[in-house]
Amino acid sequence: MTSRTDMFEGGCTCRHVRYRLTSKPLFVHCCHCRWCQRDTGTAFAMNAMIEADRVERLGGEVEVIDTPTLSGNGQRIARCPRCRIALWSNYSGAGPTIHFVRVGTLDEPDRLPPDVHIFTMSKQPWVALPTGVPAVAEYYDRNELWPSESLDRFAAHKAKNAS
């Protein structure tokens, strides 16, 4: 049973696309890589990783656009076809069943602060990282940082989607 406090609603700037996260995300990344800086036009990207079947579209259709990534495997970005705002991505490593929801598109983005800062080797020098939040030069081992509930959900999700 999901409580209302575990739900998060959001959408694009023009309000054509609206969505709801039906649970807390698995984990929230604040990514400081150069690709995210370029994609967002700012210092970092905030992405909430969540199972795609826990993202409920409330209105509007998204347009999915393939874009390159540093890994060479690309990502698929779901955008509003009207205002072009990026709502979530699917990276090849996680596949189509895990969305990386742009935290800034939530109605209350402050409810999902970062669980980790990644690719801090390329963070802007004027960005001060908060104490008490893990920060890594590149990427991390999820078994070391994710809460056990998220690891269990992720394992169940992978098993379900492997068949």
Order of alpha helices (4+ residues) and beta strands (2+ residues): beta-beta-beta-alpha-beta-beta-beta-beta-beta-beta-beta-alpha-alpha
